[in-house]
Amino acid sequence: MDDKFIKELRKISRDDRRRSEFMIQGMKETLQERKEESLLKRWMRRRKTKKNISERLGSHSSSSHK
């Protein structure tokens, strides 16, 4: 989701039905964009996510392996 989407989402009240519909539409667009990515981009995104998770867990755990 891009910045424009986030700004628009913040303008809509939490009680407004449009907010949930807007969020669902945004998630659908995000998933469609991810499906259309090349294999290399998907692999890099997954690798980045795994790296961030392992770094977060590594800083809190007392184990020495990663």
N, C-alpha and C positions, 0 to 999 in steps of 0.2 A: 504494500500500500504506500502510496506516495504522500508527500506533505500536504498537497491540496485536499486529498481524501481525509486526512487526519484533522485538518483545520475545519472542514465542513462537518465532520462528525462531532467535533467539540461544540459547534454552534447549536446542534440539535439537542433538545431536552432529553434527559434519560427516560422520561415517561412517554415520550412521543413514539408512536408506532413506526414512524418513518425511520427512526434511528436503527431499529432492529433490521428493517428491510435494507437500509443503506449499508449496514455492516455485512449482511449476507451477500449483497451484491459485490461489495469490496472483496470479500473472501473468495467469491467465485472468480472474479477477475484475477486475483493474485494466483489462485490455483491454475487458471488457464495460462497465465504467463509462465509459470513454472513448468507446465507441461510442454510449452513451446520452446523452452531453453534447449540449447545444445547439450550433448552428453558431457562435454568438458565443463560447462558452466555448472551443471547439476552436481558433478563430482566435486568441483571446487567449493561449492556452497556447503555440501555435506561434510567435506573435510574441515572446513572452517568451523562449522557447528560442533563437530566432534572435538576439535582442538580446544575451542572455548570451554566446552563442558569438562574436558579432562584437566584444563588449567584451573578451573574453578574448584573442582573436586580435589585436585592435587594440592592446592594451597590450604585446604581444610583438613586433609587426612594426614595421618602420621606415617603412612606407608611410603617407601622410597621408590616404588616402581610406578611407571606411567604407562 
